[in-house]
């Protein structure tokens, strides 16, 4: 009994890691900053966003106009790192986060797929802002829950299945260099479905996921990045380029 109990204790802890991708999303911004260098030297070709565009983007997001401009400076540098076309390609996102454009990474693939809302293989600035907005302190709980659900719905079937949770946990453990036995891994998955799969059909639908998360609000803790509320304060080097006083 003690062994089973310890499995569930570890399972409960790692169930709260059902959002390992959130760390990757946070790294998107921090990684961008790390590779940006002197933004004042960034050429303006390929980018034709005007103040009017920034105002419109701001109106449809939780960011102020200045914050949109700051995020645009980050976006510009990354989108020119390999292919100078004003769009972020998967290799450019991988270079910003992992410091190499090559290799396979499930977490990065999932983040890229969710940012690439138009499903055209690239991320434009509006897509970038829309995805990052989910992590803003002002975003609704509903938005955060839906985004988290989509992270784990690998096959985009409208359900989270056991194999998808297994894939994500295995990838997370591999990335973290954490080693657990198959028995513990199964206990983690069992515990997750025991708590979340209300109708016991072997998969978690959106309603079940929402109820599960609302009962375990700690799961959404990492879905909010506090510094997004004051992006120009966190990254003051962008203030020089602002076109408007918020």
Number of C-alpha atoms within 10 A of each C-alpha: 6 7 9 12 11 13 19 20 15 16 21 16 12 18 17 17 15 19 22 20 22 22 13 17 22 17 16 21 17 15 21 22 19 13 16 18 11 9 16 11 8 13 11 10 11 13 13 9 12 10 14 10 14 20 18 12 20 18 12 12 21 21 24 20 24 23 24 23 26 22 24 19 20 22 23 25 25 24 26 19 19 15 13 14 14 22 21 27 23 21 19 23 26 22 19 25 22 17 12 12 16 12 8 9 12 15 20 19 14 18 19 22 20 18 23 20 17 12 11 9 15 21 25 19 21 18 16 20 22 16 19 22 22 24 24 21 16 15 16 12 18 12 14 18 21 14 17 22 22 19 22 21 20 20 11 11 10 15 21 24 20 16 12 17 19 15 14 20 21 16 16 19 15 11 13 10 9 9 10 11 8 9 10 17 19 15 21 24 20 16 18 22 21 13 14 21 22 17 11 11 10 14 19 24 20 16 12 17 22 19 15 20 17 15 12 12 11 11 18 18 12 18 25 20 18 13 14 21 18 15 19 20 14 11 15 11 14 21 16 10 13 16 13 11 8 8
